Amino acid sequence: MPITSKITYPPSHAGETVDDYHGRIVADPYRWLEDVESEETEAWVAAQNKVTQDYLSQLPSRGPIRERLEELWDYTRTGLPVRRGEHYFFTHNDGLQNQSVLYASPVAGSAEEVMSNRSVLIDPNTLSEDGTIALGSWHPSEDGHLLAYSIADGGSDWRTWRVRDVATGEDTDDVVRWSKFSGIAWTPEGNGFYYARYAQPSEGEELTGTNENQMLYLHRLGTPQSDDVLVYARPDEPQWGFAPTVTEDGRYLIIENWKGTQPKTQVFVRDLQQEDAEVHKIISGFDADYRFFASLDSTLYFLTDLDAPRRRVIAIDVQDLGRVAEQEEQGDRSQWQATIGQTDDTLESVSLLGETVYASYLSDALSKVVRYTREGQRIGDLELPGQGSVGGFGGRQDATETFFSFSNYVTPPSLHRVDLASGKSERWLQPAVPFDVSEYVTEQVFCTSKDGTRVPILITRHRDQPRDGNNRTLLYAYGGFNISLTPSYSPAIAAWLDNGGVYAVANLRGGGEYGSAWHEAGMRLNKQNVFDDFIAAAEHLIEIGITRREKLAIRGGSNGGLLVGAVMTQRPELFAACLPAVGVMDMLRYHKFTIGWAWANEFGSSDEEDQIDNLLSYSPLHNLASGTCYPATLITTADRDDRVVPGHSFKFAAALQASQSCDQPVLIRIETRAGHGAGTPTSKKIDEYADLWSFLIENL
């Protein structure tokens, strides 16, 4: 008798809640599950986790897969070195450490010298017994004597900032709380830093309350947070947020002003050489995305998609800040200069290092790097180790070297050093993994979506696997928020391949792989294009013999969880198993929690009457139909997810269990002391993937 027939789901009562959305009457019977702190919800969570673990514990592949995951995860991982003063700063994980450790090391020529002379600066593994307190972002001061770092507790997006003396390894008395969605920028003197924060939330609303009215502050070292100086705030614009950067020469404070998650920004500048100088708006209107990346004297350089969907580089001279702001207010941008024009590839990031600009592009979701002069003349391509993804190219403009990482689905991240004088690169550090990467290949194919759009798919498999339709295949995608999916190595994916699986990643509209037009073709009223692309990718994998319906599973997280929820309700017969993770499942109420309001730029919201019908057409929670046989489903979320609150997954699980008409299991796995994903300890990752992969093997 199959395991699936033994499941008895815990009772989950349906209430009488009904809402009126501009004349559309919509029931919400599981509203009570939004209150994640209630005794009733806690009892439901405990009962669901027991059912799920009882099911998973019977799967014969779970133990062996977990053992193999531990083997595959046990390899050294080193982050890109950041040089400040005479030190490199970098993270390193020996293999199975729950959290990577931050090290400092004297600058040296070889990786061996750097690693042998490293000293521990921050070891987050000592901060909690279960590894759930993680190191967030970290920023050395310009001279490398101090380090500002943030701590994330139990997966929450809230960050607490502290300052550590690099020489002594001791923290100062500085503590900055209630910061979220913010890095920091050191003052030119190194005696303080700029950061963004929210007001302290009311008790009990730390993980669910709305995050609005972000404020930019200056914290002076040695003073309490209560004395921090408010630099900029706009209470008349509660949805505005601020990201600070100080130019390398210390002359200007650059404030990038964002509004929700739309990739469109404004820019403010303050001249730090003038005491109590005014903050000037030099780019207004939220008409495009502007990302500051370098300055030379009074000229500021920005990566932008203004009049260039695949992005270009512009320069603005702000010698007379007041005049520039006045011209911008009048709509006169004649002082702007184009330096690097748009190409057929998508420009992802830019760095100015010495006399050379390093520009990272995506060509059909694969990386390429081009070198330019400061004036925008092309020097040539940087040779890469193969087809995959690169990241890095950080450093000051007076640097003599820079580093980048390279990875793909079967290549663990290797670090490469570039000599800026010659422009030549060499492999600096290559980890060894317990996985024969030579046995696997990645190929790119293209499918045709419902409206004729060409959509790329990267397929990774064992080189000898036949196209006979019998391969267990996992299709992954995201499709939103201008985010590009590029190849990267994961020990979890290696374990899936090692167990005979095929791994496919589709680059859907809504992402950033082909620039802003590609993104906009998958947002708001165009959101169905994303689901059509994903369905087309699944059908293509079947058509070319990679798999068949009975062997096909889909997975996605966050916006990708919404993707999985939408397509499994639209085409339940197409998939054998579904893994929606931390998904946005209630498209009518998502904007009422934490930072959810910011996604209205991407989705539209139920507050907009012209968006209601579109949201209802694909909202996973609202498109479940009683009496339907849905695929085997394992929903995953976490109790401290304060980005996509777990109530989304709770309500979807309860409604899906009530709707299921066949013996395919519908389970929810609710992690404790974890959040949206960042900072999750290694041990919890291994446990989760052992559950996911054994669930798929059982149901494919």
N, C-alpha and C positions, 0 to 999 in steps of 0.2 A: 504494500500500500504506500503511495507516495507521501512524503512528509507534508506536502501542501494540504492534504485533506484533514490533517489533525489540528489545524489552527482554529481556536475559538477566540474571537476578538473581545476585548473588554467592552462592557456597555458604555455607550457614549450618547447621552440623551440629546435630543434636538429641541431647541427652544422655540419661542414664538417671535423672535426679533424680526421686524420688517422695516425696510427703509424706502423712502421715496426719493429717487434720483431724477429730478426734473420731469416727473410724471411717470418714470419707470419704477414700478413697485418690485422690490427685490428682497427676498427672504434671506436671512443670515442666521440659520438655526444653531450654528456653533460659535456664536459671538462670545460665549462665556470662556472659550479657550484662549481668547486674547489676553485675559488676566492671568499672566504666567505666575503671579505670586499667590493666587488663591489656593486654598486647601483642595478644592475640587479639581483644579487643573493639576496640582501636584500629584494627586491620587491617580488621575488619568495618565500622567507621564510615567509614573512608577508601574502602572499596570501594562501600559504599552511596551515599555522597555523589557518587562519580564516576558511578555509574549514573544518579542523579537529575539531576545537572548535564548529563550527555550528553543525556538526554531533554529537559530544559527548554531547552537551548541550541538545539534544533531547532524550537521553537515560533515561528511567524511573528509572533505578537502580543506576544512577550515584550519586544522592544526598544521598540516604540511605547508599550506600557503603562508601561515604566519611564520613558520620557521624559515622559509625561503625569503620572505620579506626582511626578516632580521639579518640574514646573510647579505642580501642585496643592499640594505641600508648601511651596512657596516663598511663604509669607505670614507676617506678624508674629503672634506669639502672646505674650500678656502674662498673667501670673498675677495673682491677686487681691492688692492691696496690703495689707500688714500694718503698722500704725502702732505704733511704739514710740518714746517720747520725741518728738523733732522730726524723725523720719525715717520715710519709707515704705520698706519692704523688699518686693521683688517679683522674680519671674523674668521673663525676656524672651528670645525667640528671634527672630532676624532673618528666619528662614525655613528655610534648609537647614543651620543649625548642628547638629552632632551632638547637643549637649547645650545646654539652656537656661542662660543666664547669670543669676546672682543680682546684683541692683543695689540700691543705696541711693540715696535722693533726698530732699532737704528737702521737708517737707510744703508743698503748694501747692494752689490751688483747682482748676486744670484739669489734664487729662491731658497737654496739650501742655507745660505748665510742668514737670510732674513728669518727663516723658520727656526734655526738653531739659537738665535739671539732674542727671540720673542719673549715677552713677559705678559702675564695676564693683567689686563686692565679692568675688565668687568666679566665676571662669570655668573650669568643669570641662573645657572643650575643650583647655586647656593642660596637662592632667594626663596625657594619653596621646595617641599619634599616631593611633590608630584610633577614638578616641571612646568607648572601652568603660569608662572610669572616670567614674562619674556622681555628681552631687550627690544625696544622699539627703534626709533631712528637715533643717530648719534652724529655729532658735529664737532670736530676739533677746532680750537681757536686757530687763528692764522699763524701764530708762532708755534703751535703744537704743545703749548704748556698746559692747556686746560681742555676738558672735554665736556660738552653738554650732551646729556643722554636722557632718553625717555624710557619709562617702564610701563608695560601693559600687563594688567592683572586679569587673569582668567579669560582672555580672549576679547575683552571689551575694547572699544575704540578709544575710550578715555586714556589720556596719557599724563603721567606725572614726570616733570623734568627735574633733573638734578645736575650738579656740576662736580666733576672729579679732577683733582690735581694729578697730572700724568706722572710727575716725578715721584710723588709719595703714594699714589694709589688711594688716597683718602678723599672722601667727599667733603665739599664745603657745606656751609649751613643753608645754602640756597635750595629752596623747594618751590616749584611752580605747579599748580594743580589746575584741573578742569580745562585742559587743553585737548583739542580734538581736531583732526584733519589739518594739522599744522606742523611744519618744520620750524627751525629757528635760524636766525641770521645774527652772527656776532657783530658787535659794534667795531669800528676801526681800531679802537684802543684795546679791545679785548676785555673791557671791564663790564660787559653786560651783553644782553642779546634781545632781539625782537622776536615775538611769538604771538600766536593768535589763540584766543580762548573764548569760552562761553561763560555765562553766569552759572554759578553753582546751582544744580537742579534741586528741586524739592525732594525731601526724603521719600524714597519709594519710587521715584521716577527716574533714577539714574540710568536705567537700561531701556526705558520706554518713552520718556518725555521728549518732546520736540526740541530739536537743536536749531535755534535761530538766533539772530543778532550776535554774530561773531565779532570780536573786537581785537584790534591790534595793539599790543602793549610793548613797552620797553622795561625789561627787568635789569636793574643795576646789581651787580654782585655785592653780596654782603648786606643786602637790605631785604626786609620781609616782602612777600608778594603784595601785601596790602599797600605798599608804597610804590608799586609799579606805575609807570607813567602811561596814560592812555595816549597812543599815537594817532589812531584813526578809528572811528566807528561811525556807522550810519544807522541809527535806530529807525530812521524813516524808510530804510531798505532792509528789513529783517532777514532777507534771503541772501544778502551779500556776504561773501567771505574774502579773506585777505591772506596772501602768501608773500612774506618778506624776503628780499635778497639785498645784500650790501655789495656794491661793486668792489672788485679786487683792490682798487686803489683807495677804497674807503670814502670816496667822494659822495656817492649817491645811495639813498635807500630806494629800492625799487619795490613797489607794492602791486603785485598782480591781483586784480579784483575779479573774483569768480561769482557766478550766480547759479546756484544749483549745479547740476552735472553737465549743463550744456557746454560744449567746447568753444565758448566765446568769452572773451575777457576784456576788461578795461585795465589801464595801467596808470598808476599814480607815482610821482617821483618827489622826493625831498632832497634838497642839497644839504648834506651833512657838514659842509664847511661853513655854513652860516647858522649861527645860534638861533633857535626858535624859528627856523625857516618854515615857510608855508608848504603844505602838501599840494602839489599841482597835478591835475589830471591831464596827461599828455596823449592818451588814447581813450576815446569815449565811444559810447553807442552799442557796445556788445555786438559789433558787426562781424567779428571774426575772432579767431584764436591768436593770441600774441604771447609767445614764450620768450622772455629775456634770457640770453645766454652769455653775453659778453659786453664789455665796454672798452673803448680806447679814448682816453681823455674825456671829452664831453659827448662822444658818439656812443649811442646805445644800439645793440644789435638784437634783433628779434626774429624768431622763427614764426611764420604766420601762414594762414591759408586765405588771407585777404586776396581776392581775385586770383586765387591759385588753389584749387581743391586738393592738389597733391603737395602743396606747401612750397614756400620759397623763403629767402632771407632778405630783410630790409634793415636799413640803418637810419637812425634819427639823431640829429645833432641837437642837444639840449643845453648848449652853452648859456642861452638866455631862456631859462625855464619858464618864466612868466610869459614871454613872448610866444613860446611854443604852445603853451596851454591856451593862450588867447587865440592863436591860429587854429588850434584844434576845435575850439568852441565855435569858431566861424566856419568850420568845414574846410579849412585850407591845409592840405597835407603836402604842399609843394616842397617842404623841406625834407620829406622822406626820400630815401634813395634805395633802389633795388640793387642788391649785390649778387645773390645767387638766385637764378630764375627757376621756375618750375620745370620739371622733366617728366618723362613718362612713368617714372618710379615715384613712390611715396616717400617723402622726406620725413623721417621719424625724429631725428635728433641731430644737434649740431654742437661742436666744441671749437673754440678758438684756442690753439696751443702754439705759442710763439708766433711765427709768421704764417701758420698754416691752419686752415679750417678743415676739420674732419666731419664729414656729413654722412650719417647712416641712413640708408634707404631700404625700403622693402620693394622687391620685385616678385610679384606673385607670392607674397608672404615669406619670402626668403631674403636674408640680409645681403647687402652689398655696401661697401664703404668707399666714398670718393673723397680725394684730397683736393682742396682749392687754395688759391692765394686769398689773402684778406680782401682783395678787390673783387673776388669771384671768378678768377680765371682757373679753369680746370687743370690740375696737375696730373691726375691719373687715379686709377683704382688701387686700393690697398689689397694686397693678396690675402685671402682668407684660407683657413685650413680645409674648407669644403663648403657644402650647402647646409645652411642652418641659420642660427641666430647669433648675433653679436650684441654686446652691451659694454658700456664703459666709456673710454676716451675722456676721462676726467682729468683734472689738473689745472694748475695756474697757468697764466699766459707766459710766464717766464720759465716754465718747466722744460726739462731736457728729455723727458720720457713720459709716456702714458701707457696705460694698461687696458686691455679689453678681454672679455670672456667670449668663448665660442662653445656652442652646444647644439645638438640636435637630438632626435628621439632615441638614437642608439649611441650617442657620444656624450659622456659626462663632461661638465663644464671644465674646459682647460683655460688657463690664464696665459696671455701673451703680452710681451713687452714691446713697445714701439719706440725706436730711437728717433726722436723728432728731427734731428739734424739730417739723417739719411732717409727717413721715412720707411725704413725697413723694420719688419717685426720678427720676433723669435718666440718660440714656445717657452714660457717661463715656468709653468707648473702644470703637470698632468696627473690627475688622480688615477689610481688603478681600481677597477671594479671587478667583483666576482661574477662577471657576466660576459660571455663571448660575443662582443658586439659585431664581430665579423660574420656571424651567422644570420644577421638581420639586415634588411634593406628598407629604405623609404622611397616611395615613388609618388609623384604628383599626377593626379588625373583631374579632369574637369567634367562636371555634370551640367545639365541645362535645367534651370528652374522653370516654374510654371509659366512665367512671362518671357522666357527665352534668355534670361540672364545667365551668363557663364560663371559658375561657382567652383573654386578650387577645393580639392580634397587631398590631404597628405595621408598615405596609407603605409603603415609600418607593419612588417610581417617577417616570418622566417623565410629565408631566400628559397627554400624548397617547398613551401606550401602551395598546393595546387589550387587552381580556381575552379573548384568543383562544387561550390555552394555549401561546403560542410564545415567552414571555419567559424568558430565562435568569434564574433566581431563586436567590438565596442566602438560606437561612433560618438564623438565628443564635439561640442561647439559652444559658442557663447552668443555672438550676434547682437552686440549692443554697445552703447556708451563710447563709441569711437575707439574701442579697445581691439588691438590686433593680436591674434593668436599666431605665435611663431614657434618653431620647433624647439623643444627643450627636453633634457634628460630627466627622468624620474625613476627612482628605484621601484615605485609602485607600478609604473607602466612596464618596466623590465620584467617584473614578476608576472604581469598579465601575458606578455609575449612568451615568457619562459614556460607558461602553462598552456601553450599552444594557441593563444589568442591572437587576433589581429586588432590593431589599434588604428582608428581613422579619425582625422580631425578635419572638419569642414570650416572654411573661412566664409561665413555668411554675411550678407548685408546687415548693416547696423554696426559692424566692426569698423576698424580704421585701416584695413589692409590696402584699400585703394583710395584713401583720402576722404574728404568731407562729403563728397557726393555719394559715395558708397555707404557712409554712415547714415546720411539723411534718407536714403532709400529704404532704411529699415527702422525708422523711428515714427512715433505718433501714429498718424493715420496710415502709414506705410508698414506698420509692424507685421502684418500678415506676410509680407515678403520674406521676413526672416524664417517664419515657420515653413513657408513653401520651399525655401532654399534647403532647409534641413530635411524635409520630406524627400526632396529631389535627390539629395545626397544619399539618403538611406536606400531609395529605389535604385540608384545607380550602382551601389555596392552589390545589390542583388543581381542587377542586369549583367554586370561584368563577371559574375561568378565568384566573387569574394565570399559571399555568405548567402543565406536565405532567411526568410522571415523568422523561422523557428530558432535561428542561431544569432539573431541580431539584437543587441542591447544599445541603449542610448544613455548618455550621462551629461549633466551640466550643472553648474553651481551659480547661485545668486540670480542674475539675469539669465544665466544658462539653466537654472532650476525652473524659472518661468518657461523657458523654451521647451524643456522636457515635459512640463505639465501641460503646455498648450498642445504640443503635437500628439501626446498620448491620448488626449481627449478628442482631438480631431481625427486621428487615424489609429485607433487602438489595435486594429488588426495587423498593423505593419510591423510591430515590435513584439519580441518575446519577453523582454525585461526592460525596466526603466529605473534609473537612479537619479531622481531630482534632489539636489543638495541645496540647502539654505535658500530655497526659492521664493520669489515674489509671486504668491499664489492668489491673493485677493486683490485684483486690480481696481477695486472700488474704494478700498480703505487703506492702501499701502502708504499714502501720503500723510496719514494721521499719527505716524510713529517716528521717533528719532529724526533721522535725516531723510526720511522717505519723501518729504515734500520736494526735495531737490531733484527727484527723478521725473517730476511732471514735465520737464523739458523733453525728456526722452519718450515717455509713455502718453502724455496727456493725463488729466485727472478727472475724477467724477465731479469736481467742482465746475468743470467746463461742459456745458450742455452739449456742444458739438462733438465731444469725445466719448460720451456715454455709450452709444451703440457700438462703437469700435472696441472699447474696453470690454464690454459684455460679450463681444463676439469671440474673444479668445481667452478671457480670464479663466485660468484652470479651475478654480473653485466653482465658478458659475457655469461651467460647461460639462460637469459630470452628469451622466444620465443613468438613472436607476435601471437595472436590468441589463447593463452592458458588461461584457467580459473584457476587463482591462488586463494589460500585461502584468506579469509578476513585478511588483514594485517595492523598492526599499527606499523610503524617504529618509534623508539625514538632515539634522539640524543640531543646535546646541543651546543650552539654557541661558548663556550669557551673550548671545548674539544681539548686539544693540545697533546693528546696521539693518539687516533684514530680520525683524523680530521673529522669534520662533512661533508666534501665534499663526503666522502664514502656513507653516508646515503642519501645525497641530490641526487647524481647521480642514486643510486639504486631506490629511490622513483620515480624519473622522468621516468626512463626506465620501471619500473614496471607498472606505471599508463598508459604508452603508450602501453604496451603489453597486459594489462588485457582485456579479451574478454567477461567477464560476469559481473553480478551486484555486486559481492563481493567487498566491499570497500577496497581501497588501500590508506592509510593515513599516514602522517608523523607528529609527534609531536616534535617540536624543542624548547627545554627549553632555557630560557635566563638566563644569569649570572650563568651558571652551566658548569660543565666539564664532565669528564669521570665517575664520580660517587662519588669519595671521597669528603667529606665535604659538600655534598648536604644538605641543611637545612631540618628539619623535615617537615615544611609546604609544601615544594616542593615535598618531597617524598609522602606525603599523597595525594596531588593533582594528582601526576603521577599515583599512584596505583588506585585511584578512576577512572581515565580514562581507565587504562588498564583492570581492572576487569569488569567494565561496558561494555567495548567493547567486551570482551570475552563472557559475559553473553548474550549480544545481538546476537552474531554471532555463539554461540554454541547451 
